Amino acid sequence: MQQSSDALIAELVGGLEPVRPLRFGEGVALALAGAAVTAWVVIGLYGLRADWLAGSVNPMQLVATGLYFGLAVAASVTVVIMSRPQVGSDHTGWRWAAAMAGLLPLAGLVVAGVKGRAALSSQAMIHGAECFAVGSASSLLVLGLLVLWLRRGAPTSPERAGLVAGVASGAFGIFAFSLHCPFNDIVHIGLWHTAVVVVMGAVGRAVVPPLIRW
């Protein structure tokens, strides 16, 4: 009987191989590297903002860009933590960054209400659609890297992990395009730039879970 049990255990563990543990720093570095490559490609294709090249900085644009970057980093950190489930893990830190960035669309809506139709002219819509399209496309590299990282781990809530991964990639994507986007209007930034984060969050929530389930 003992011999039979030993044989069964040996058979069960015979095909097992050691797995390299997921390292927190490695996961965050992977997301940041993807963001850096994305920013480099965007600047290479579209160029850096003209005012930055001239040595001028618009405070509103700088604050908005910083908020999106902060949200991107906070959400990426959360995704990395989610890939390594453990008792007592806190997955809510990114929400504070999201709340701060959420002031941008709120301000955009208020200003749009004051300006009326002038804030949503056909020209403004065209520029907004361009930012949305390029910002969303710029999110795909980071999203792909985060999905690969999650597949190496064991997230206990694939839906939440997908949502946060989408938010992280969207924030990095619009951050990268903000390095080129010449518009400083809070309506444009608050509505169109935030739309990238919201839509990519929805995409992550819908697409990522089937890719990372055990």
VENFEN-V69756 format. One record per pair of residues at least 12 apart in sequence whose ideal C-beta (glycine too) atoms are under 10 Angstrom apart, sorted by the first residue. I is the first residue (numbers start at 1). J is the second residue. Records with the same first field share a line. If there is no record, write none. Layout:
I->J, J
This chain:
19->152
20->152
21->84, 152, 153
22->80, 83, 84, 149, 150, 152, 153, 154
23->80, 84
24->77, 80, 81, 83, 84
25->80
26->80, 149
27->76, 77, 79, 80, 81, 82, 83, 84, 145, 146, 149, 150, 152, 153
28->73, 76, 77, 79, 80, 81, 149
29->80
30->76, 80, 142, 145, 146, 148, 149
31->72, 73, 75, 76, 77, 79, 80, 141, 142, 143, 145, 146, 149, 165, 168, 169, 172
32->72, 73, 76, 142, 145, 172
33->141, 142, 145
34->76, 139, 140, 141, 142, 143, 144, 145, 146, 168, 169, 172
35->69, 72, 73, 76, 138, 139, 141, 142, 145, 168, 169, 171, 172, 173, 175, 176
36->172, 176
37->141, 142, 145, 176
38->137, 138, 139, 140, 141, 142, 169, 172, 173, 175, 176, 177, 179
39->138, 172, 173, 175, 176, 177, 178, 179, 180
40->176, 179
41->138, 141, 176
42->134, 135, 137, 138, 173, 175, 176, 177, 178, 179, 180, 181
43->176, 177, 179, 180
45->134, 138, 180
46->134, 176, 177, 179, 180, 181, 182
47->179, 180, 182
48->179, 180
49->61, 65, 178, 179, 180, 181, 182, 183, 184
50->180, 182
51->182, 184
52->179, 180, 182
58->182, 183, 184
59->184
60->104, 107, 184, 185, 186, 189
61->178, 181, 182, 183, 184, 185, 186, 188, 189
62->178, 184
63->100, 103, 104, 189
64->101, 103, 104, 107, 108, 174, 175, 178, 181, 184, 186, 188, 189, 190, 193, 194
65->174, 175, 176, 177, 178, 179, 181, 189, 193
66->100, 101, 175, 178
67->97, 98, 100, 101, 102, 103, 104, 171, 175, 189, 193, 194
68->97, 101, 104, 135, 170, 171, 172, 173, 174, 175, 176, 177, 178, 189, 193, 194, 196, 197
69->97, 101, 171, 172, 174, 175, 176, 178
70->94, 96, 97, 98, 100, 101, 171, 175
71->94, 95, 96, 97, 98, 99, 100, 101, 102, 167, 168, 170, 171, 172, 174, 175, 197
72->94, 97, 101, 139, 142, 167, 168, 169, 170, 171, 172, 173, 174, 175, 176, 197
73->94, 97, 168, 171, 172, 175
74->93, 94, 95, 96, 97, 98, 100, 101, 164, 167, 168, 171
75->93, 94, 95, 97, 98, 146, 163, 164, 165, 166, 167, 168, 169, 170, 171, 172, 197, 201, 204
76->94, 142, 145, 146, 149, 164, 165, 167, 168, 169, 171, 172
77->93, 94, 97, 164, 168
78->90, 91, 92, 93, 94, 95, 97, 160, 161, 164, 165, 167, 168
79->91, 94, 142, 145, 146, 147, 149, 150, 153, 155, 160, 161, 162, 163, 164, 165, 166, 167, 168, 169, 204, 208
80->146, 149, 150, 153, 168
81->93, 94, 153, 155, 161, 164
82->146, 149, 150, 153, 154, 155, 156, 157, 158, 160, 161, 162, 164, 165, 212
83->146, 149, 150, 151, 152, 153, 154, 155, 161, 165, 212
84->152, 153, 154, 155
85->153, 154, 155, 156, 157
86->156
89->156
91->155, 156, 157, 160, 161, 164
94->163, 164, 167, 168, 171
95->164, 167
97->167, 171
98->164, 167, 171, 197, 201
101->167, 171, 190, 193, 194, 197
102->190, 194, 197, 198
103->190
104->186, 189, 190, 191, 193, 194, 197
105->186, 187, 189, 190, 191, 192, 193, 194, 195, 197, 198
106->190, 194
107->186, 187, 189, 190
108->185, 186, 187, 188, 189, 190, 191, 192, 193, 194
109->186, 187, 190, 191
110->186, 187, 190
111->185, 186, 187, 190, 191
112->124, 185, 186, 187, 188, 190, 191
113->187
114->187
115->185, 187
118->187
119->185, 186, 187, 188, 191
120->187, 191
124->183, 185, 187, 188, 191, 192
125->188, 192
127->181, 182, 183, 185, 188, 192
128->183, 185, 187, 188, 189, 191, 192, 193, 195
129->192, 195
130->177, 181, 192
131->174, 177, 178, 180, 181, 183, 188, 189, 191, 192, 193, 195, 196
132->174, 177, 191, 192, 193, 194, 195, 196, 199
133->177, 192, 196
134->173, 174, 176, 177, 180, 181, 196
135->170, 171, 172, 173, 174, 175, 176, 177, 178, 181, 192, 193, 195, 196, 197, 199, 200
136->169, 170, 173, 174, 177, 195, 196, 197, 199, 200, 203
137->173, 177, 196
138->169, 170, 172, 173, 174, 175, 176, 177, 196, 200
139->166, 167, 168, 169, 170, 171, 172, 173, 174, 175, 176, 177, 196, 197, 199, 200, 203, 204
140->169, 173, 200, 203
141->169, 172, 173, 176
142->165, 166, 168, 169, 170, 171, 172, 173, 176, 200
143->162, 165, 166, 168, 169, 170, 172, 173, 200, 203, 204, 207, 208
144->165, 169, 211
145->165, 168, 169
146->161, 162, 164, 165, 166, 168, 169, 172, 204, 208, 212
147->161, 162, 165, 166, 169, 204, 207, 208, 211, 212
148->211, 212
149->165, 212
150->162, 164, 165, 208, 209, 211, 212, 213
151->208, 211, 212, 213, 214
152->212
153->212
154->212, 214
155->208, 209, 212, 213, 214
157->209
158->205, 208, 209, 210, 211, 212, 213, 214
159->204, 205, 206, 208, 209
160->204, 205, 209
161->204, 205, 208, 209, 212
162->201, 202, 203, 204, 205, 206, 207, 208, 209, 210, 211, 212
163->200, 201, 202, 203, 204, 205, 206, 208, 209
164->201, 204, 205, 208
165->200, 201, 203, 204, 205, 207, 208, 212
166->197, 198, 199, 200, 201, 202, 203, 204, 205, 206, 207, 208
167->197, 198, 200, 201, 202, 204, 205
168->197, 200, 201, 204
169->196, 197, 200, 201, 203, 204, 208
170->193, 194, 195, 196, 197, 198, 199, 200, 201, 202, 203, 204
171->193, 194, 196, 197, 200, 201
172->196, 197, 200
173->193, 196, 197, 200
174->189, 192, 193, 194, 195, 196, 197, 200
175->193, 196, 197
177->193, 196
178->193
181->193
